[in-house]
Amino acid sequence: MRLSRSLIPTLKENPAEAQIASHRLMLRAGLVRQTASGIYAWLPAGWRVLQNIANIVREEQDRVGCQELLMPTIQSAELWRQSGRYDAYGAEMLRLADRHGRELLYGPTNEEMLADLMRQSVKSYRELPQTLYHIQWKFRDEMRPRFGVMRGREFLMKDGYSFDLDYEGAVVSYRKQMLAYMRIFQRLGVKAIPMVADTGPIGGDLSHEFIILAPTGESQVFYDAAYEAMDFTKEAVDHESPADLERFFGEVTKNYAATDEKHDEAVWAQVSEQREGRGIEVGHIFYFGTKYSAPMGLTVAGKDGSQIVPHMGSYGVGVSRLVGALIEAHHDEAGIIWPDSVAPFPAVIVNLKVGDAGCDALCNEAYAAFGGRALLDDREDRAGVKFADADLMGHPWQIVVGPRGAANGMVELKRRATGEKVELSLADALAKIL
């Protein structure tokens, strides 16, 4: 993409309405623009980040045998009345009616709709277990939306739902999701720690929230330093083996980790390598048994002909929230520092003298090598403006082309995360990046 022809409206000054770093930087870097309270348009660079995150989530869900589908944003109020949640959900639900007076709602979550789809489609124990997910826009009418996409009203979310014949099967599905989530967050370039969450009236301990460490996080967190050394992308776990999943789950959850709400000082005192910090919740997995399947009338025929009410679990990842959380965890005074896996562009090519034959030729050669995936700063602006925008937008690599170097086929390569700069040939620079 050529910056001179792109809708990436960067800002020099911090917007007055932005209270936290991610909100300021998303506006300044031209990722989003607010269209209404708590509602944002995602501009081209921001949309690329959303897609990169969603694709990683999708790959790891598919890897553990989940099936992707797409459910509508608008749901029938009748489904929610069947589960008993319509009146109980509260003012955060956006309720509406169509021209015929039929009551509808803008979905904040999808337990009822999935239970209904399974009720229509699955009849026998032979058709379970199944886990389905989608990546879809949600709406919750927050009273005070704030912090940009971190606490907006409309947001993009991956929500998944498992259906098993019994509790034992539900535990296996839950552990598959734990495996997928730990891999997702590591691939996104952040350390996410699973912390036991409140299960409410259901009881038990099958509920975990995933917390990304960031100085501006809303929760105080306490955890064992052992989490810092874990590598889940290389972990050899067979997701089809319950024993292998049990081993993995035990390794992940054996160390202490808690938010301030569930912090236990007595247990904490026994942790040899204590770590404390602030954290942002970016995911939540939850087992809730037959809480929705039973009132929705979802049953399947068992081996002996009896009717079995499937056990369910739900699994959420805040895709749009993750954009803000990643920036909170990866930024400096100059701007965003994108992890390579989610950056809108792997590199920016900075042409220091547009119109110079040598600079233009070398920049075009570099741009072609990326197949259109890089950003070419071909604006007729001062070098300082281009350098400032390159740092602000957070491209992992900067390829700087000036007249003197171009005459010899040389460029300056800068790594955004470290600030390290080196002069080398274009071929060697491309080899490092590609």
MOMO-V417951 format. One record per residue. N is the residue number from 0. RES is the residue in one small letter. PHI is phi as a letter, one per 30 degrees, with the letter a starting at -180 (999 if undefined). OMEGA is omega in whole degrees, 0 to 359 (none if undefined). Layout:
BEGIN
N/RES/PHI/OMEGA ; N/RES/PHI/OMEGA
END
This chain:
BEGIN
0/m/999/178 ; 1/r/d/185 ; 2/l/d/180 ; 3/s/d/182 ; 4/r/c/188 ; 5/s/c/173 ; 6/l/c/176 ; 7/i/b/187 ; 8/p/d/180 ; 9/t/d/181 ; 10/l/b/179 ; 11/k/d/185 ; 12/e/c/177 ; 13/n/d/178 ; 14/p/d/185 ; 15/a/d/185 ; 16/e/d/185 ; 17/a/d/185 ; 18/q/c/182 ; 19/i/b/188 ; 20/a/e/184 ; 21/s/d/179 ; 22/h/d/179 ; 23/r/e/186 ; 24/l/d/177 ; 25/m/d/176 ; 26/l/d/183 ; 27/r/d/181 ; 28/a/d/177 ; 29/g/i/179 ; 30/l/d/184 ; 31/v/b/168 ; 32/r/b/180 ; 33/q/d/178 ; 34/t/c/176 ; 35/a/a/182 ; 36/s/e/179 ; 37/g/i/182 ; 38/i/b/187 ; 39/y/b/167 ; 40/a/d/178 ; 41/w/c/180 ; 42/l/d/190 ; 43/p/e/181 ; 44/a/d/178 ; 45/g/d/179 ; 46/w/d/177 ; 47/r/d/179 ; 48/v/d/178 ; 49/l/e/181 ; 50/q/d/180 ; 51/n/d/178 ; 52/i/d/181 ; 53/a/e/181 ; 54/n/d/177 ; 55/i/d/177 ; 56/v/e/182 ; 57/r/d/182 ; 58/e/d/182 ; 59/e/d/173 ; 60/q/d/179 ; 61/d/d/183 ; 62/r/d/179 ; 63/v/c/170 ; 64/g/i/178 ; 65/c/d/181 ; 66/q/c/179 ; 67/e/c/172 ; 68/l/b/178 ; 69/l/b/179 ; 70/m/c/182 ; 71/p/d/176 ; 72/t/d/182 ; 73/i/c/183 ; 74/q/b/178 ; 75/s/d/176 ; 76/a/d/182 ; 77/e/d/178 ; 78/l/e/181 ; 79/w/d/175 ; 80/r/d/178 ; 81/q/d/180 ; 82/s/d/181 ; 83/g/i/185 ; 84/r/c/189 ; 85/y/d/181 ; 86/d/d/185 ; 87/a/d/189 ; 88/y/d/177 ; 89/g/j/187 ; 90/a/d/179 ; 91/e/d/179 ; 92/m/d/177 ; 93/l/d/181 ; 94/r/c/181 ; 95/l/a/178 ; 96/a/b/178 ; 97/d/d/186 ; 98/r/d/179 ; 99/h/c/179 ; 100/g/i/178 ; 101/r/d/183 ; 102/e/d/182 ; 103/l/b/176 ; 104/l/a/174 ; 105/y/d/192 ; 106/g/d/171 ; 107/p/d/180 ; 108/t/a/193 ; 109/n/b/180 ; 110/e/e/182 ; 111/e/d/183 ; 112/m/d/178 ; 113/l/d/177 ; 114/a/d/178 ; 115/d/d/179 ; 116/l/d/178 ; 117/m/d/178 ; 118/r/e/179 ; 119/q/d/195 ; 120/s/c/188 ; 121/v/c/186 ; 122/k/b/188 ; 123/s/b/176 ; 124/y/e/181 ; 125/r/d/183 ; 126/e/c/177 ; 127/l/c/8 ; 128/p/d/173 ; 129/q/b/173 ; 130/t/b/181 ; 131/l/b/179 ; 132/y/b/169 ; 133/h/b/176 ; 134/i/c/193 ; 135/q/b/177 ; 136/w/d/178 ; 137/k/b/178 ; 138/f/b/172 ; 139/r/b/188 ; 140/d/d/179 ; 141/e/e/179 ; 142/m/d/180 ; 143/r/b/177 ; 144/p/d/183 ; 145/r/a/177 ; 146/f/i/177 ; 147/g/i/183 ; 148/v/d/180 ; 149/m/d/178 ; 150/r/b/178 ; 151/g/c/179 ; 152/r/c/176 ; 153/e/c/185 ; 154/f/a/178 ; 155/l/c/186 ; 156/m/b/166 ; 157/k/c/173 ; 158/d/b/182 ; 159/g/b/185 ; 160/y/b/180 ; 161/s/c/180 ; 162/f/b/182 ; 163/d/b/182 ; 164/l/d/184 ; 165/d/a/182 ; 166/y/d/182 ; 167/e/e/177 ; 168/g/d/179 ; 169/a/d/178 ; 170/v/d/178 ; 171/v/d/178 ; 172/s/d/180 ; 173/y/d/181 ; 174/r/d/174 ; 175/k/d/179 ; 176/q/d/176 ; 177/m/e/178 ; 178/l/d/181 ; 179/a/d/183 ; 180/y/d/180 ; 181/m/d/176 ; 182/r/d/180 ; 183/i/e/187 ; 184/f/d/177 ; 185/q/d/178 ; 186/r/d/178 ; 187/l/d/176 ; 188/g/i/178 ; 189/v/b/175 ; 190/k/c/178 ; 191/a/c/184 ; 192/i/c/178 ; 193/p/d/181 ; 194/m/b/181 ; 195/v/e/182 ; 196/a/c/180 ; 197/d/d/179 ; 198/t/c/176 ; 199/g/i/185 ; 200/p/d/181 ; 201/i/d/180 ; 202/g/i/181 ; 203/g/i/183 ; 204/d/b/180 ; 205/l/c/173 ; 206/s/a/179 ; 207/h/b/170 ; 208/e/c/184 ; 209/f/c/188 ; 210/i/c/172 ; 211/i/c/179 ; 212/l/d/178 ; 213/a/a/183 ; 214/p/e/183 ; 215/t/c/181 ; 216/g/d/184 ; 217/e/d/183 ; 218/s/c/170 ; 219/q/d/183 ; 220/v/b/180 ; 221/f/b/184 ; 222/y/a/177 ; 223/d/d/181 ; 224/a/d/180 ; 225/a/e/179 ; 226/y/d/184 ; 227/e/d/183 ; 228/a/c/185 ; 229/m/d/178 ; 230/d/b/186 ; 231/f/c/181 ; 232/t/d/180 ; 233/k/c/181 ; 234/e/d/180 ; 235/a/d/181 ; 236/v/b/177 ; 237/d/d/184 ; 238/h/d/176 ; 239/e/d/183 ; 240/s/c/177 ; 241/p/e/180 ; 242/a/d/179 ; 243/d/d/178 ; 244/l/d/178 ; 245/e/d/178 ; 246/r/d/181 ; 247/f/d/180 ; 248/f/e/179 ; 249/g/d/179 ; 250/e/d/183 ; 251/v/d/189 ; 252/t/c/184 ; 253/k/d/182 ; 254/n/c/184 ; 255/y/d/174 ; 256/a/a/182 ; 257/a/a/169 ; 258/t/d/183 ; 259/d/d/181 ; 260/e/d/183 ; 261/k/c/183 ; 262/h/d/180 ; 263/d/c/184 ; 264/e/d/181 ; 265/a/d/178 ; 266/v/d/181 ; 267/w/e/181 ; 268/a/d/181 ; 269/q/d/181 ; 270/v/d/185 ; 271/s/d/179 ; 272/e/c/184 ; 273/q/d/174 ; 274/r/b/176 ; 275/e/b/177 ; 276/g/a/176 ; 277/r/c/183 ; 278/g/b/179 ; 279/i/b/177 ; 280/e/d/180 ; 281/v/b/179 ; 282/g/a/180 ; 283/h/a/174 ; 284/i/b/194 ; 285/f/a/171 ; 286/y/c/179 ; 287/f/b/171 ; 288/g/h/184 ; 289/t/c/183 ; 290/k/e/180 ; 291/y/c/183 ; 292/s/d/181 ; 293/a/d/180 ; 294/p/d/179 ; 295/m/d/178 ; 296/g/i/179 ; 297/l/d/177 ; 298/t/b/173 ; 299/v/b/179 ; 300/a/d/177 ; 301/g/d/181 ; 302/k/e/182 ; 303/d/c/179 ; 304/g/j/179 ; 305/s/d/180 ; 306/q/c/182 ; 307/i/c/176 ; 308/v/c/183 ; 309/p/d/174 ; 310/h/c/185 ; 311/m/c/170 ; 312/g/b/176 ; 313/s/b/189 ; 314/y/b/185 ; 315/g/c/171 ; 316/v/b/178 ; 317/g/d/186 ; 318/v/d/180 ; 319/s/d/176 ; 320/r/d/179 ; 321/l/d/178 ; 322/v/e/178 ; 323/g/d/181 ; 324/a/d/179 ; 325/l/d/179 ; 326/i/d/177 ; 327/e/e/181 ; 328/a/d/186 ; 329/h/b/174 ; 330/h/a/173 ; 331/d/b/183 ; 332/e/d/182 ; 333/a/d/181 ; 334/g/l/182 ; 335/i/d/171 ; 336/i/b/185 ; 337/w/d/164 ; 338/p/d/183 ; 339/d/e/188 ; 340/s/d/185 ; 341/v/b/183 ; 342/a/e/179 ; 343/p/d/177 ; 344/f/b/179 ; 345/p/d/183 ; 346/a/a/169 ; 347/v/c/177 ; 348/i/c/186 ; 349/v/c/178 ; 350/n/d/184 ; 351/l/d/179 ; 352/k/b/178 ; 353/v/d/182 ; 354/g/j/174 ; 355/d/d/186 ; 356/a/e/181 ; 357/g/d/180 ; 358/c/d/182 ; 359/d/d/182 ; 360/a/d/182 ; 361/l/d/177 ; 362/c/d/179 ; 363/n/d/177 ; 364/e/d/179 ; 365/a/d/182 ; 366/y/d/180 ; 367/a/d/182 ; 368/a/d/180 ; 369/f/d/180 ; 370/g/i/179 ; 371/g/i/183 ; 372/r/d/180 ; 373/a/d/176 ; 374/l/c/179 ; 375/l/c/178 ; 376/d/d/182 ; 377/d/c/178 ; 378/r/d/177 ; 379/e/c/181 ; 380/d/c/177 ; 381/r/d/180 ; 382/a/e/181 ; 383/g/e/178 ; 384/v/d/182 ; 385/k/d/178 ; 386/f/d/180 ; 387/a/d/179 ; 388/d/d/179 ; 389/a/d/178 ; 390/d/d/180 ; 391/l/e/183 ; 392/m/d/169 ; 393/g/i/179 ; 394/h/e/182 ; 395/p/e/181 ; 396/w/b/174 ; 397/q/b/176 ; 398/i/c/186 ; 399/v/c/184 ; 400/v/c/176 ; 401/g/c/185 ; 402/p/e/183 ; 403/r/d/180 ; 404/g/d/183 ; 405/a/d/180 ; 406/a/d/180 ; 407/n/c/180 ; 408/g/i/184 ; 409/m/c/177 ; 410/v/b/171 ; 411/e/c/181 ; 412/l/c/180 ; 413/k/c/174 ; 414/r/c/187 ; 415/r/d/186 ; 416/a/d/184 ; 417/t/c/185 ; 418/g/i/181 ; 419/e/d/179 ; 420/k/b/178 ; 421/v/b/176 ; 422/e/c/182 ; 423/l/a/180 ; 424/s/d/178 ; 425/l/e/180 ; 426/a/e/180 ; 427/d/d/178 ; 428/a/d/179 ; 429/l/d/179 ; 430/a/d/179 ; 431/k/d/185 ; 432/i/d/188 ; 433/l/d/none
END
